[in-house]
């Protein structure tokens, strides 16, 4: 039987779950203030911190799902993403528009990554 490790767990959720060499992060947002650029930058900082804590990094991301509260922010969010991702390591990615948990939120990232060997 394989082990499941949960990090930063509450009654509702874990911020990270590790299973079979894969790290699953809960949705990461960039706070409730600022424009989509600022919120995306903060969400990516949070992603990096959780990946590092779990034993991974942004170069080991397998998949990212991006939710935008307004799809018209797609190009602005992509400017931040494109400058953050290491060339040659882009994960599989999807992006869509969704009503997020709070009206102030502009972006949410859902990330799955491999552990570093």
Order of alpha helices (4+ residues) and beta strands (2+ residues): beta-beta-beta-beta-alpha-beta-alpha-beta-beta
